[in-house]
């Protein structure tokens, strides 16, 4: 008879019985139940919260906090020039078209960066262009239209 659902058992030693404490001196865990005699940790509900270091300044407060982002920070959807090769030659590329083609998500402003090469004449509409991206689009015979 092979392995069937009704005769499956966990491997020996993988399942342990829970430790029964406070059951008399014959159980090895009677009297104080492994908690010692006195002190905060011997009481029920005793102990300290996570991260407490006995009154010493906790680690989370000692390490330096880094970074700051102002409320007026603008998050751009970024596209590289190489990703514009998917469009047809002499096509006008608007932000709506980029969302429609799933090149960008959401309604963040769009910035075009200059990574990669462009082999098509395109009219590209975006909120911002990097200097290199502008050069590459115009070098390919395209046009850059910046929306503020």
C-alpha positions, 0 to 999 in steps of 0.5 A: 500500500502506497501513500494515501491521504488517510495514512499520512503522518508528519515526520517523527520529531517535527511535532512537539507537545506544548510545555505544560507549566505550573503543574507541581514539583514533579513536572520540572516546571512547577512552583515558579513555572520557569519564570524565576522568583520575582520581577517584572517578567515573573508577573502575568502581563509583565514584560516590556514593549517591543523596542524598549531598552530599559530606559536607554534611548532606543535604537530607532531614536538613536539612528539619524532620520534621512530625507525630506519631501516637500508637499509641492514635490511633483512625481513625473511619469518617465519615458525614454526615447527608445520607447517612442519607437513603437509609434508610426512614423510622422505620428503625433504623440500626446499624453492621452495617446501614451496612456491609451497605449499603456506606456504610462499609467495614471495622470502624472505629468510626463517627462521624456528622457534621452536613453536609447535611439529614435529612428522615426519622425515624431511630434511629441507632446509632454510636460518636460524633456531632458536636453538629450531627449530634445536633441535626439527627437529633433535630430531624427526630424521630429518636433518637441512640444512642451506643455507647462 
